[in-house]
Structure formats: structure tokens, C-alpha cells
Amino acid sequence: MIIRTNLLRAVRRASPTSGSVAYNAFSKPLAVRFAPATLRLLSTETRAAIDKAVASKPVVLFMKGTPETPQCGFSRASIQILGLQGVDPNKFAAFNVLEDEELRQGLKEYSDWPTIPQLYLRKEFVGGCDILMSMHQNGELSKVLEEKDVLVPAEASKEPGAGPEP
């Protein structure tokens, strides 16, 4: 009870301009403790490895597992979408982030995107599974893939097995 009373006194004494008090929706002051921002610097080696991976093929997917054996539903969905869209397997590379924890964490900082999988088209970050799904559903993904020239040519797409393996 003493700690709570002291805390309430400290909150009442803090001035709104001091930066130590925030107000909630009911205009009651809330004690705020400012912690330094957590910033993890991406190592030069990890950045170089990700740069190399992103540049390795026109379509790059960082995922959990492999295209043949995805280890999460979002990675599986991303592979299926790319296959449905007709991405040329010769222009596609997938990297399993579960094999390297530094890659997995570094990738999130590299792209400033918190989740895996992550799709890159011609070195440009597109997004995660949610973005990919939305673009697929609204038709935008097919346009982008065609513009980036990463689809199986029309005559080759009739062959069985064209596109990334689901």
C-alpha cells in the first residue's frame, strides 16, 4: 500500500510538460517510464549476405522451411501463390531462415518488416504473406510479376510442373 501511495504522489507531482506523464483517454495522468529505444545493428556480414541473397534471382522468398517442405502455413501459402501466379522456377530462389538465426533476425531489420516470409522482386521488398495474399486476390500481383518479367513464358507455362513447387 505504501508503494502504491508513493507512486500516486509521484504521478500527481509530475508536470505534463516534463515528459514523465502521459494522459489516457479519461485525462488521468499515467506514469511513463522512458526506456532507451532498442536498436539492434545489423552486422556488416549479415547485411552483405542478405544483399547477395536478394540479388541472386529476380524473385526471392525468405521463408520458414523450403518450397518442398514449408515449416509454417504462411510460408506454404506464399509458395502456393507464387506457383499459381506462374513464377518461372529459373528466376526464383527461396532461403530457409530456420537454418540461420542471425539471418532470421537480421532480415527483419534489413526490411523493417517484422514477419517471415518476405518476398523480394528484382531486389525490391514487396512484403509478407498478408501483402502477397492481398495482391493476389485483387489482381495486383499478376500485374507486378508480369511487369518484372518473372513469369514462365506463355508457351512454357502449359508444361506440367511450371512455376515454383507448391
N, C-alpha and C positions, 0 to 999 in steps of 0.2 A: 504494500500500500504506500509506503514511503517513496519508493522509486516512482510509482505512478504519479504521486502528488508532485514530486520534484520535476518530473517530465512535463506535467501540465503547467507548472510555474514557468519553466524554461520556454515552453511554446508561447505562453502569454507575453513573456518579456521580449521575445524576438520581434524585431520590427519587420514589416513586409518588404522594406527596401533593402534589408541586409542580405537577402538571398538565402536565408536559412528557414524561411517559412513559405509554404505553398498553401493555396486555398482550394478546397474541394468544391463540389457543386453546391454545397449548402453554406458556403462562405465561412467555414470554420477553419482556422489555421491547422495545418498538419506539419509536424516536424519533418524536415527533409535533411537527409544526410547526403552530402555530395561526395561521391566516390570518384576518383580519377577514372577517366574512360579507359576501358580495357582495349588496348590496341596491340594486336599480335602482328609483328612484322614478318612478312613472307620472306623466307631466305632466298638469296640470290640463286642458289642451286635449284630450289623448288620452282621458283619463277621461270628459270630457264627451261626446266623440264616440262612445265605446263605450256610455255610458249612453243616448244618443239612439238609437243603432242597436238596442240591446236593447229599448228601449221602442217601436220603430217598428211592430212587428207582434207578435201573440201567439206566433208561432213564428219564432225567428231562428237561422239557422245561419251561423256564421263558417266559411268553407271555403277550400280552395285551388282557384281557378277559379270557374266559375259552374255553376248547376244543369244548363245545357245542355252545357257543356264542362268537367267536373271535371278538375283537373290532378293528382289523386292518387287512388289506389284507395280510401283511407279516406273521402275526400270523396264519391266516387262511391257507395260503399256506404251512406253516411249519407243521401244524396238518394234512393237506391232504397228504403231502409227507410221513409223518410217518405212516399214515394209509395205503397208497399204498404200502409201504415197508413191511407192516405186523408186525409192532411192537406189542409185547404182551402187552395188557392193564394192566395186572398184574405187569408188570415191568416198567410201565410208570406213571409219575406224572407231572402235569402242575401247575404252580403257576402264579396267576394273579398279575402282577406288578402294575396295576392300583389301587389296594387296599391299597398300601403302598408306598408313595413317597420315603421314606428312602431306602426301598428295591430297588425300581426302579433306583435311583441314585447310591446306593451302589453297585449294581450288575455290573454297567458299570465300576466301579473302580476295583471291585473284579476280573473281567475277562479281564480288559484292552481292552474292546470291546465297542464301542460307541452306538450300537443299540440294540433294542429288536425286535424280540425274540432272545433268546440264548439257544442253545442246549448243554447239558452235557451227555456224555455216560460214565457210570461207573466212575463218579467223574472227568472226563476229559472234558475240554471245547472243543467243536467242532467248533462252530461259529454261525453266524446268518443265516437268511433266504437265503441270497445270496450264502453263502458257502453250505448250505444244498441243495439248488436248483442245484448248480453246481455238487455236489457229486451225487445227484440223477440222473442227466442227463448223467453223464459219467460212472455210474455204481459203483462208489467207495463206495457210501453209503450202498448199499446192502451188499457189502463185509464186511465193518466195522461192520454193525449191526449183521451180521452172526458171525463174529469173537468174538463180545462182547456177543453173546448168548442172544439176547434180542428180537428175533423174535418168533412169535407164532409157536409152533411145527407144522411140515408139516401136520399131520393128523388133528390137531385142526384148521388149517388155512382154511379148507374147510367149516367150520361152518359160517353161516351168522353172521355178527357183530364182527368178529375177527379184532383186531387192534384198535388203538385209534379212537374214534369217530371223523368224519370229521366236 
